Amino acid sequence: MPKRSYVSPVRADAAAEKRNRVIEAAARLLREEHGITAFSLEAVAKAAGVTRLTVYNQFGSRRGLLEAVFDDIAQRGRIMRLGEAWAAPDPRTGLELLVEIFCEFWSSDPAIGRLQDAMLIDPEIAQALGERLGRGRQIIGGLVARLAEDRATPAQQRDTADLVFGLTGFAMFRLLASGRSTGAVCGLVKTACDDAIRRMLPDAG
């Protein structure tokens, strides 16, 4: 008779606590001015008070650790609310909510900027984090299609969705956030997105 595996709740809790401690230490490093250039498993292990082997066993690689940090920030920044934008009965209301969710998320943690910088210099990280942000692009495409119905060509819808995706992205947020509040940035992005929709549907009013 095969032995039944047994995982001690105490051991599982200790492992979860250690994992969270590593993620928190990694996020702290990313918030520093030169966080991404100094980011390594060794540096995070030292900051978390654990061994490099512990970090490696938990996350496997620098990329895996960065993905875990992004997922933790995404949960805290409530980016998962994008589903509410998609579910909105009125697609215009959904698009406005999507802008608000993205603006709230981009402003929620300075570490997000470091992760975005990492995407520029590391293709693997760009792919991993890009896949996570891809859901937002899909939702934008769906909202644009609902707005267009049969009044815009597929090419026009694609162009509009790409434009809105760019307007709601971190690069645009970082540019506009200089000297502006998050609310002011959100208002500017909403106006720009509305203009993009009007260009697609000039007779929509």
C-alpha positions in Angstrom: 0.0 0.0 0.0 1.6 3.3 -1.1 2.3 5.8 1.6 0.1 8.8 1.8 2.0 12.1 1.4 1.6 14.5 4.3 2.3 18.2 4.3 2.5 19.8 7.7 0.2 22.9 8.0 2.9 24.5 10.0 5.6 23.8 7.4 3.2 25.0 4.6 2.5 28.2 6.5 6.2 28.8 7.1 7.0 28.3 3.4 4.2 30.7 2.4 5.5 33.3 4.9 9.0 33.0 3.5 7.7 33.3 -0.1 5.8 36.5 0.8 8.9 37.8 2.5 11.0 37.3 -0.6 8.3 39.0 -2.8 8.1 42.0 -0.4 11.9 42.3 -0.4 12.1 42.1 -4.2 9.4 44.8 -4.5 11.4 47.0 -2.1 14.5 46.7 -4.2 12.6 47.5 -7.4 11.3 50.7 -5.8 14.8 52.0 -5.4 16.3 54.3 -8.0 18.6 51.7 -9.5 16.4 48.8 -8.6 16.2 46.9 -11.9 20.0 47.1 -12.6 20.8 45.9 -9.1 18.1 43.2 -9.1 19.3 39.7 -8.7 18.4 36.5 -6.8 21.4 37.2 -4.5 20.4 40.8 -3.8 16.8 39.7 -3.0 17.9 36.8 -0.8 20.1 39.2 1.2 17.3 41.7 1.6 14.8 39.0 2.6 17.2 37.4 5.0 17.2 34.0 3.3 19.6 32.0 1.1 19.9 32.3 -2.6 19.0 28.6 -2.8 15.7 29.4 -1.0 14.8 32.1 -3.6 15.8 29.8 -6.4 13.7 26.9 -5.1 10.7 29.2 -4.7 10.9 31.0 -8.1 13.4 29.2 -10.3 14.9 32.3 -11.9 15.1 36.1 -11.9 12.2 36.1 -14.4 10.1 33.9 -12.2 10.7 36.2 -9.3 9.8 39.3 -11.3 6.6 37.6 -12.5 5.7 36.8 -8.9 6.3 40.4 -7.9 4.2 41.7 -10.8 1.3 39.3 -9.9 1.4 40.4 -6.3 1.4 44.1 -7.3 -1.4 43.4 -9.8 -3.5 41.8 -7.0 -2.9 44.7 -4.6 -3.5 47.3 -7.4 -6.8 45.6 -8.3 -6.0 45.2 -11.9 -8.2 42.1 -11.9 -11.2 44.5 -11.9 -10.7 44.7 -15.7 -13.4 42.1 -15.9 -15.9 44.6 -14.5 -15.1 46.9 -17.5 -15.8 44.1 -19.9 -19.1 43.2 -18.1 -20.4 46.7 -18.2 -23.7 46.8 -20.1 -22.7 50.0 -21.9 -19.3 49.7 -23.6 -18.6 53.4 -23.2 -19.1 53.1 -19.5 -16.8 50.0 -19.6 -14.1 51.9 -21.5 -14.2 54.7 -18.9 -14.0 52.2 -16.1 -11.0 50.5 -17.8 -9.2 53.8 -18.0 -9.8 54.4 -14.3 -8.6 50.9 -13.4 -5.4 51.2 -15.4 -4.7 54.7 -13.9 -5.2 53.4 -10.4 -3.0 50.4 -11.1 -0.1 52.4 -12.7 -0.1 54.8 -9.7 -0.4 52.1 -7.1 3.3 51.1 -6.7 6.6 52.7 -7.9 7.9 49.1 -8.5 5.7 49.0 -11.6 7.9 51.5 -13.4 11.0 49.3 -12.7 9.2 46.3 -14.1 8.3 48.2 -17.2 11.9 49.3 -17.6 12.9 45.6 -17.2 10.6 44.8 -20.2 12.7 47.2 -22.4 16.0 45.5 -21.7 15.0 41.8 -21.2 13.0 40.1 -24.0 12.0 37.2 -21.7 10.6 39.5 -19.1 8.9 41.5 -21.8 7.2 38.4 -23.0 6.1 37.2 -19.6 4.7 40.5 -18.4 3.3 41.3 -21.9 1.2 38.2 -21.7 -0.2 39.3 -18.4 -1.1 42.7 -19.8 -2.5 41.2 -23.0 -5.8 40.6 -21.3 -6.3 44.4 -21.1 -5.7 44.6 -24.9 -8.3 41.8 -25.5 -10.9 43.6 -23.3 -10.2 46.9 -25.2 -10.7 45.1 -28.5 -14.0 43.7 -27.3 -15.3 47.0 -26.0 -14.3 48.7 -29.3 -16.1 46.0 -31.3 -19.2 46.5 -29.2 -19.1 50.2 -29.8 -18.5 49.8 -33.5 -21.1 47.2 -34.2 -21.3 47.2 -38.0 -20.4 50.9 -38.4 -16.6 50.5 -38.6 -14.4 48.1 -40.6 -12.3 45.5 -38.9 -9.2 47.6 -39.7 -10.7 50.7 -38.2 -11.6 48.7 -35.0 -8.1 47.3 -34.8 -6.5 50.7 -35.2 -8.8 52.2 -32.6 -8.2 49.4 -30.1 -4.4 49.7 -30.6 -4.6 53.4 -30.0 -6.7 53.1 -26.9 -4.3 50.4 -25.6 -1.4 52.8 -26.1 -3.3 55.6 -24.4 -4.0 53.5 -21.3 -0.5 52.0 -21.1 2.1 52.8 -18.5 4.3 54.8 -20.8 1.6 57.3 -21.5 0.7 57.4 -17.8 4.3 58.1 -16.8 4.5 60.9 -19.3 1.3 62.6 -18.3 1.9 62.0 -14.5 4.7 64.5 -14.4 3.2 67.5 -12.6 -0.4 66.0 -12.6 -2.5 64.1 -10.2 -3.7 60.6 -11.0 -7.2 62.0 -11.4 -6.0 64.6 -13.9 -4.2 62.0 -15.9 -7.3 59.8 -15.9 -9.3 62.7 -17.2 -6.9 63.4 -20.0 -6.8 59.7 -21.0 -10.6 59.4 -21.0 -10.8 62.4 -23.3 -8.2 61.0 -25.7 -9.9 57.6 -25.8 -13.3 59.3 -26.4 -11.7 61.2 -29.3 -10.3 57.9 -30.7 -13.8 56.4 -30.6 -15.2 59.5 -32.3 -12.7 59.2 -35.1 -13.8 55.6 -35.6 -17.5 56.6 -35.5 -17.7 60.2 -36.6 -21.5 60.1 -36.8 -21.9 58.8 -33.2 -22.1 62.3 -31.7 
